[in-house]
Amino acid sequence: MEFVKGMHPFIEIIKTKCIMKKVFFVFIITIFTATAFGQELLTVYGYVKNGYGQPIQNVKVASQEKFSSTYTDASGWYKFQVPVSDTILWFVQKDYETVKMPHTGASRYDVELIYIEEPKVEVHEEEVDGEGFFNALRGLGKKISPTAMCNGAYDHRPQDWNTENYSTIHENGFRSVTANPLSTFSIDVDNASYANVRRYINQGELPPVDAVRIEEMINYFNYDYEEPSGEHPFSINHELAVCPWNKDHYLLHIGLQGKNIDKSELPPSNLVFLIDVSGSMQDYNKLPLLKRAFKMLVNELRPNDRVAIVVYAGAAGLVLESTGGDENPTILQALEKLESGGSTAGGEGLKLAFKVANEHFIKGGNNRILLATDGDFNIGVSSTSEMERLVEKERESGVFISVLGFGMGNIKDDKMEVIADHGNGNYSYIDNIREARKVFISEFGGTLFTIAKDVKFQLEFNPAQVKAYRLVGYENRLLNAEDFNDDTKDAGEMGAGHTVTALYEIIPAGSDEVAPSVDALKYQQADPVSGKRSKDLLTMKLRYKDPDGKKSRLLEEVVINKPINATSDNFRFSASVATFGMLLRGSEFIGSGSVDEVLDLAKGAKGNDEEGYRSEFIQLVKTVDDLGLF
């Protein structure tokens, strides 16, 4: 034994040399095999994390064809070479579910692994209310472990599994001022499109064209507008300059700044969390992320706030009666016990949520349903039109509804957008915990507290100064000219501290460019008599109602045809985002717009980027450029 102990250092040296020889031999064989079979190699790298965003060490990353493999380091990073022809990358670690990642030819693949749980059986809900429904959700069986998924690839689903739905967008074109002097639209404070687009790009692919709503991308960001000081709850700002993507045109930037209200001065809230716990919500970035997000909001509640929790799957049930905000542990415990399984009775869930909200209605308070779902309604009231009629009927009670979208692969974006738009609320998409913080913490007031509803714009262009114009985005928010003065027509809502931005591309009257036209009108006066003597570019009108009001109030402002040279950060950054959106959509109006121009505009307009959202946008554009997606 003493002899063996004495030989220990030598044994270790021999073992080390053997390992080194083995590694060198494997490396040589890998290179030789790839070369022998004429395989072109591609360097692949990426980051592997768990559900909490923490790096995972010692994950084996291998190409399916077994030509090469490597392991992640202590920081979760890996880098190795794989054959270009390889189609699958494997990510294997004994404590986590194995992931098979489609190899699309990209260089970077970031992966999230799901911790392995004991096999469990799925619970199917019974059509019962109250505690019986709650018990069915939490105790009669055990939850299925989440399906491993990463970058849109599912471990146990077909590789092309995707049933996401988006409303068709027909991009706004130029309109002749002589034939169409009025442009009317509803504001839009939704920002779901940007977060969804970001998710696609971070997966290494371009989003579907109809997923790109340019106005939502622009309005994802806050802008440094003048604070309101008068009787109205927001200020109106505008800026006119040369259009970055077409130097022969002007770009008009319009911005609203909502009044900021200190959290302590906000009215009490009567909230109903309406949570989808159907089988489609079991993935890690759906119900598990949803619960973490709502816990953030619960921790922001005040004693005079109230929360009830309604869930729906095969049926709808009340799992938490309306509870005071000071009973934080009770609310958090109810959230933590939620589990997924079954079909999706979204319509029944909405009806029950409205019923509960109305039973605890706070006069002068914030009465709101927060619907969290992937939108995959499939039983009962489920069609988009049925949902629209349901929320339109219920909103008259004074209960607003906001929608929070989760997950990927089966998002029903069209349904969620309609519910929010017709329910006097907003629509956000939450793809990670940082986005949850933005929605529930950084923009708490704007997300939950409405300062003005049915906000509409109407611009009248002067044909003596403008030949044609085009509203950038807002395709789903266009209104008829007559709707502007009709107080029964629904429009967008504005939250405390929110900013709303709109852009118009304008062809000046003196331009030689051929604009869309119609035949000369026989019975109308075509000569703009007063316009010839005016330098007015346009007159801008805005209507809005107080949150509990029935009659609208009118604001009016004239914009002079006087473009400026030194534009603000607001102008340049919004133009940068609009250009990027047009590139993603393959817009026919992109002109000279390019990735380089997007980056130049954005880099010079970051301003006070305290939360880093503008910096993240710049990195997103760089990612698209690096991946060669355009």
N, C-alpha and C positions, 0 to 999 in steps of 0.2 A: 504493500500500500504506500509506504514512504517513497518508493521508487516512482510509482505512478504519480504521486503528488509532485515530486520533483520534476517530472517530465511535463507537468501541466502547461507551463509557458510555451514549450516547444510544440505541444499538441495544438495549442491555440494558433500558433504561427502557421503550422501546417494546414489547419482548418481554414484559416484566412486565405492562404494561398490557393487552396482548392476552390474556395468560393469565388475568388477573383478569376481563376482560370475558367470556372464554369460560366460566370457572367460574360467573360471575353468570348468564350466558345459560343454561347447563345447569341451574342451580338454578331459575331462573324457569320454564323449560320443564318441569322435573320437577313443580313445584308446579302449574303450569297444566294439564299433562296429567292428573295425578291428580285435580285438581278438576273438570276438564272431563268426565271419565268417571265422576264421582261416587265416586271411591275414597277411603275413609277410611284415614288414615295412622296407623301405629303406630311408636313409637320402639323400636328394637331395638339392643341393645348386647351386648358380650361380650369374651372373651379368646381369643386364638389362640396356641398354643404348639407346640413340636416334641416329639419322643419323650422328650427329657430334661427336659421341663417348662420350657424356656426360651422367652421371647416371640419371635414372628416379626414383623418389621416389613414394611410395604409389601405385605401380603396384600390383594388386591382382594376386597371383600365386596360382592356385588350381589344384588338381587332378581331372580328368574327373569323377571319381567315387564318387566325393564329400566327401571322407573320411577326407580330410584335406585341409587347405589353409593357406596362409600367405601373408604378404605385404613386398615389398622391403623397405630398410631403406634409409636414406639420401644419402648414397653412392652407391645406386643401387643394393645392395646385398640382397639376400634372402636365407633362409635355413629352411627346414621343412621335415616332414616324409610323404611318400606316400606308398601305397600298391605296392609291387613288381609287381603284376599282372596288375596294371594300364597301359594304353597304350598311354594316351594323357595328357599333361599338358597345362593348359590355362594361358595366360598372358593377363590381362584385365586392361586397364586404360582409362578413359572416353575421353581423348584427343588423343588417339592413336588407330590404327587399332588392333583389337584383334588377337592374334597369338595362334595357336594350335600346340604345339610342340610334336612330337612323343616321347614317353618315352621308350627308348631302354634298360633300365636297367643300364645306366651309372649313375654316381653320380653328374656330373656337367653339367649344361645347361646354356650357355650364350646366350642372346637374344638381338636383335636390333629391336625396335618398330618404326613404321612409323607414323609420325604425320598425322592426318586426315585432308584432304582437302575437299573443296566442290565438289560434284559430277560434273564431266566434261565429255565432249564428245570427242571422238577420231577424229583426222584429218586424212583424206586419201589424200596423195599428188597427185597432177596432174603432168603430164609429161611436166614440164616447166622448164626453166633455169632462172638463175639470181634472180632478185628481186621478180619475181612472185613465184618462188619456195620458197624463203625465207619467203614471206608473208604467203604462204600456211602452212609452218611449224610453224609459230609463232602467226598467228592471226585469222585464219578463224574459229577456234574452240578452245576449252580449253583442256588442257592436262588431261589424265586419271591419277588419283592419283596412285602412285606406289603400287604394290601388296606387302603386308607384307610378309616378308620372313626372316627366321633365321635358321642358321645351316642346310641349304638345305631343310627346310620344308616350303612349300608355303601355304598361307591361303586359296587360291581359286583354287588350282591345286591338282591333285591326289597325294597321298603321295609318290608313287613310280615314280613320273614324273622326268625323267632324260634321256636326249638324247645326253650326252657328247660323243665325238668321239676322240679316240687316235690311232695313228699308232701302229701296232703290233711290239713288240720288241722281237727278238730272242737273248737271252744273248750270248755274246761272250764266246766261250769255248777255251780250250788250243789247241795250234797248234804246231805241231812238227817242230823243226828248220830245220831238214834235208830235209823235204818236203816243208816247207814254211818259208824260211829264212827272207823274207821281210814282214813287216807290214806297211801298208800305210793308212793314214786317214786324214781327214780335221779337222781343229780346230773348236771348237764350243764355242762361247761366250754367247749363250743364257742361261738364268737362269729361264725361266718360270716354269720349272718343280718343282723347290724347293718351290716357292711361292704357287703353286697349291697343292703340297703335304702338305704344312703347313696348308692350308685352310681345307683340308680334316681332318687332325689330330685335328685341333681346333674344328671341328664339332663333334669329338668323334668317328671317323671311319677311317679305313685304306683306302688309295687311290687305285684306280684300278692299277693293276700291270703295265700296259703299260703307265700309267701316270708318272711312276718313271723312269726318265732318269738320271742315276747316274752322268754322266759328267756334266749335268746342275746343279745338286745339289752341286757338288764340286765347280763349277765355279760361284756359287752364291756369294761366299765369296772372298774377296781380300786376297792376300798373300804377305808377306814381302820379295819380291825378289830383287836382285841387279838391280839398275837402268841401262838402256843402256847407253853406253858411246862412242861407235864407230859410224860407218857410218850407221849401221842398226837401224831401229826404235824400236827394242826390244832386250832384253837380253835373253839368254837361260840358265836355271839353271837345275841341276839334282842332285839327291840324291839316294843312294842305301843302303838298310838296310833289316833286317829280316822282313818278312811280318807279321803284327800283328795277322791276323786271320788264318795263317798257318805257324808255326815256321820252317817248312822244306823248305819253299819257300823264295824267295827274293821279295821285292817290290821296283820297280823303280819309283821314283817321278820326273816328268819333268814339269818345269814351265817356262812360257814366261812372261816377264814384258814389257808392252808397254810404250813407251815414254810419260811422262806427259807433257802436254802443258798448259801453263797459259791461263786462259779464255780470257784475253785481246789479246793474240796472235793467237787465233783461227781464221780461215778464216771466212768470212761472210757466213751466212746461207740463203738459199732459201728453206723455209719449206712450205709444204702443209699438213694441218691437214685434213685427210680423216676420217670422223666420221660417224659411223653407227647410224642412228636415226630411225631404224625400230622398229616395235612393240615389238620385243624380247628384246629391250634395255631399257624398261621402269622401270625395277626394280631398287631399291635404289643403289645397288652396280654396276650398269652399267652406264647409261647416267649421273645421278647425280654425281656419283663418278668421272666419266670421265671428266666432266666439271671442277670440283675442281682440278683434276690433271693437266689438260692443263693450267689452270690459273697459276699454279706454274711455268710452263715452260715459259709462256708469260712474267711473271715478271723477268725472267732471260735474256730476249732478249736485244740485243744492237741496237743502231740506224741503223747500217748498215745491220742488219738482216731483212728478209722479211717473212711474213706469209700470206698464203691464206687458206680459209676454204672451203672444198668440203664436202657435206653430201650426203648420199644415203639412200633410203628406197625403195618405189615402183619405184622410178626413182632417177637419180643423178642430183645434182644441185650445182652451185657455189653460196655460201651465203656471201663470203667475198673475194673481189679481193685482189691480192697480196698487202700487206700493210706493211709499214715500222715498225720496232720494236719500234720506238719512239712514235708510235700512239697506245700506250697501251690501253687507254680507248675504242677505236674503236674495237680492237680485243676482249677485254673482254666482251663488250656488245654483239657482234655477238655470242660468246660462250654461254652467259647466256640465249639467246633467243631460243636456240635449244630445240626442243621437239621431242618425239618419237611417231611412229605410222606407220603401213603399213608393206608390205613385204620387202624383202632384195635383192636389185639388186647390189650385191657387185662388180661383174665384170664391170658394167657400171661406178660405182664409181671409180674403179681403172683406167679405161681408161681416165676419165675426170681429175683425179688427175695428171696422167702423162702428159697430155696435158698442164695443168696449170703450172706444174713444168718446163716443157721444154720451155714454153713461157717466163719464167722469169729466165732462167738458168744463173747462175753466174760462169763464167770460173774461175777455181782454187778455187771455193768456195765449200761449203757443200750443195749439192742439194739433198733433202731427203723428202720422203713422210712418214708421221707418221699415220699408219692405226690403228684406235682404234675401236674394235669390239668384239663380242662374237664369230665371225666366222660363224654365222648361215646364210650363203648365200643360197637363195632358188629360185631366178629367174635369167634369163639371163645366162651369163658365171658364173657358180657356182661350177662345179666339181673340185676336187683337181688337176687333170691333166690339165684342162683348165686354172686354175689359174697359175699353174707352167709355162705353155707355155707363158702366157701373160706377167708375170714378167720377164721371161728370155729374151723375145724379147725387152722389154722396158729398161732393165738395161744397154744395150749397149749404151744408150744415156748419161750415167753418172749420172742418177738419181737413188739413192738407196732407199730402202723401209724398214722401221722398223715396227714391229707389236706389238701392246699393247692389250693383252687380258683382258676382263672384265667379271665379273659375274660368275654364277654357274648354273648347271642344264642342260644347253644346249651348253656348250663350244665345239667348233669344233677345238680342239687342233691340229688335223692332218692338216687341211687346213692352220691354222695360221703359223705352223712350216714350211710348204712347201713355203709359200709366203716369209717369212723372209729369209730362206736358199737360195732360188733362186733369191731373190731380192737384194743380197749384203747388207743385214741388220741384225738386231738381233730381238729376240722375248722375250718379258717380259710379265709376268702376274701380274696384279695389283689388289689385293684383298682388299686393304685398303689405307688410305691416307698416312700412313707411307711408304708403298712400293712405292707410287707415288713420295714421296720425295727422296727415294733412287735412282729411275730411272732418275728423272728430275733435281734433285739438287746435291746430293752427287756424282752421276756418270754422270754428264752432258756431259763431254767431251767424255767418252767412249760410251754413248748412241747415240750421234749425229755425232761424228767426226771420220772418218776412217783414220788410219795411214798405214794400209797394207791390201791388199785384196788377195783372193785366196791363203791363207796360208795353206800349206800341210806339213805333217810329213811323213818321211819314215825311219824306223829302220831296219837295217840289223843285225841279231843276229849271233853270232859266235857259231857254233855247238860244238866246243871244250869246250865252257864254259856254254852253255845253252842247255838243253834238249827240253824244251817247254816254251811257253809264252802265256799270255792272256791279251788283252787290256781290262781294266775295263771301261765299258760304251762305248760311241761313236758308238753304233751299227748302228745308222742311218747316220753315217759320214764315213763309211769305203769306201776306194777307191781301184781300181785295181792297181797293181804294176806299170803298164804302164801309169796310170793317173798322176803319180808324175812328169814326164818330159813333159807332154802334157799341154801346156799353154792355150789350149782351154777349159780344164776341170775346172769347177767352184769349188771353195772351200770356206772356211770360212773367214770372215773379222775380223779385230782387231781394236778396238777403242782406242783413246788416254787414257793412264793410265790404260787400261784393263790388267788383268792378265788372263792367260790361263793355266790350270793344267791338266795333264794326268797321269794315273797310269798304270803300267804294273806289273802283277804278274808273276814271273819267277820261273821255276823249274830248279835248277842247273844241269849241265851235269853229275855230279857224283851221282845224286839221284837214289835210287833203285825204285822209283815210276814209275809205268807203265804210259807212256804218249801216247797220240794218235799217230798212226803211219800209214805209207803206205808201200806197198811192195817195196823192193829194186829196184831202177831205173836201167834199162838195159843199157841206152845210156849216162848216166850222171856220172861224177866223184863224188863218194860218200865220198872219203877220204878228209877231210878238211886239206890239207897239210899246208897252211900258218897259219890256225887257231890253229894248235897244238903248234906252237911256239909263240903264242900271248896270252897275258893276257887280250886282248880286250873282253869285254862282248858284245859290239855291237858298231856299227857306226850309229850315228843319223844325218839325213839330214833334212833340212828344206828349202822349197821354198816359196817365196812370191812375190807379185807385189806391186809397188807403187799404191796409190789410183786411179791415172789416167793412169797407165802404162799398157802395153800390153805384155811385156816380163818379165819373172820371174827372181829373183835373188836367188842364192844358198848359204846356210850356211851348214857347216859340222863339227861335233864334235864327238870324240871318248869317250866312257864310259868304264873305266877300271873295271874289276871284283874285287872290293875292297869295300865290304859293311862296313858301319860305325856302331858304337854302340850308340853314342850320336846323336840322330836325332833332327832336327829342329822342331819348332812349325808348320811350313808349312807342313812338312811330317806327323806329328802326327794328325793334324787337318783334313787334306785331307783324311787320312786313316780312321779317325773316321766317316766322312761323307760317305765315300764309304762303310764302314761296315754297317752303318744305311740303306743306299740305298739297299744293298743286303738283309738285313733283311726284308725290306718292299717288296722286290720282291720275297722273298722266294727262294733266289738263291741256286743252288746246290753247289756253290763254297764258301759258307759262312764259312765252317770249324768250328773253335772254336769261331767265332764271336758271340757276345751277346750284349744286351743292356748295361750290366755292363762294358764291354770292350769299347763300344762307349763312355760312360760317362767318363771313366778313361782317355781315349785318349784326349777327347775334353776339359775336365776340366784342364788338364795340358798343353794345347796348345792354350789358349784364346789369349795370346799375348796382343797387344795394341788394345783392342776391343772398340774403341772410340764410334762407333755407336751402339754397343750392339748386333750386329747380331750373333756373336758366342755365347753369353750368351742366346740369344733367341733360338738358336739351341739346347743348353743343356736343356732348359726348355721344348722344343718340344719333345725331347727324353724321358724326365721324364714323360710327359703327356701320351705318348704311354705306358710307363711302368705302370703308375698309372691306366690307363684304362684297362690294361691286354689285349691289342690288339694282342700281339704275343702269 
